[in-house]
Amino acid sequence: MGQSLLRTFFYGTLGLAVLISSVSAKDAKAITLDAVEDEVAVILRQTAMPKMGLDRLGSILTRCYNVGFGGPDNWAKVHSLRVSGQLTLEAGEFEFNSYQKKPHYLKMTIQGRRGAMQAGYDGDVAWQVLAPDPAAVEMDAAQARSFIHSAHFGNHLLYPYALGKQIEYLDTVPVDGAICHQIRVTLESEFQVDYFVDIRTYLECKTIMTDLRTGKVSETLAEDYIRESGIPIARKVVSSENGVWISTFKLDKITVNSGVMPWMFKMPK
């Protein structure tokens, strides 16, 4: 399998959907925490769905949290997510399993004819096992940076006041027959993520991620949503990189709060 399969890990193949409403471009303002006092800032930075301001963009994010994610109470009840399904790559079809745990634990496994490949992040170390070599090794700096970005539990519109994050409304545009709001999140890690949200269903149709360091652009298309514990999850995700198809993932099974523990994400010895 090797590095060609590993790329599918690094660009957000999985994720929870976000819902959002419309806003006039002339009224949109980027959200940051610069003007908030320190004591309040500490609390807000650690809150996934804080109470937002009364400006237009703040009002939209409030609707996003309460409608899209089912509200803070439902979100607080979801601690981990386990999914399995079929991953189709140029090299063929593979069994795929993933564990995620708040706030940023991630472990993925691809099972192929030559054995299993794994990648994980335990909040400190990003690691991988590439078949047929059974030894686990730390990812290099570039791989680790991308994988850690994808390990974020949920959407990057959550935790809007996190350090180094900026959120802004850009436009309302057509996407594959749907009309979508384009919301941009710029992160301190130098990733820029544009979310395209269907104005009729309030579900995320497309995500475009730009690596501002390298210029690499990856895109995911999300389809066939279901809700688990009030959280929308796409059962089909198609990923591409610089306009070239990379993978198609179809979910077979989803389990919320399956008893996932932090030690499960540690690099194997």
Salt bridges, closest charged atoms under 4 A:
ASP27 OD2 - ARG56 NH1 3.33
ASP122 OD2 - LYS266 NZ 3.49
GLU190 OE2 - ARG213 NE 2.86
ASP194 OD1 - ARG184 NE 2.75
ASP198 OD2 - ARG200 NH2 3.36
ASP211 OD1 - ARG145 NH2 2.87
GLU223 OE1 - LYS236 NZ 3.90
ASP224 OD1 - ARG235 NH2 3.11
GLU241 OE2 - LYS216 NZ 3.73
